[in-house]
Amino acid sequence: MNKGRARLGMFEGNLEEGELEIGQAAALVTQIRSASDVIQQLIQEYQSLLTLIKNELGPF
């Protein structure tokens, strides 16, 4: 993976001469969302977990 076309594509960003291996997880994609939606969900999940931790451990 660190040689030849894979190195050019994945590590050096040369998509003209290199290659990317991106198909392995394609079946896991169930929806296409904007980056904004993804970030908002991450923030909401973080806040929910933080609240849960605070409720379990008390103030810190």
N, C-alpha and C positions, 0 to 999 in steps of 0.2 A: 504494500500500500504506500510505501514511502519512496517508490521509484516510478519512473516513466510517466505515463499519461495521468495516472491517479495523482501523483505528486503535483504535476502541473495544474490540474484542475482543482483539487481539494486544498492544497496548501499554498499554492502560488496564485490562485484565482485566474489562471489562464484557461478560459473556456473555449478558446479557439483551437488550441493544441491539446488541451487536457480533457479529462472526463470527470464526471461526478457520479457517485453511486447514491441515488436518491429514491429508488423505487421500492425498497424493502418495507417502508412504513406507509406507503401510499394507501393501502387498504384500510388503515386506521383513521383516515380522514373522513369525517362524517358530515362536516359543514365547512363552509368558507366564511370566515369572519374577518372583520377589519382589525388592524393592530390595536386601534383604540378600544374596541370591545374586549380583546384579549387582556390588555393592560387593566381595564376597569374590573374585569372578573378577578384577576390576580390580586388587585388591591382589596376588593370585597372579601375574598377568601382569606387574605392576610389579616384583615381587621376582625373577621369572625373568629379565626384561630387565636388571635391575640386576646379577644374578649373571653374565649373559652379558657385560655391559660390563666388569665387574671382571676376568673371565677373559681378555678380549681386551686390555684396557689395563693390567692389573696394578693393584695397590693405588693408591688416590688419596686 
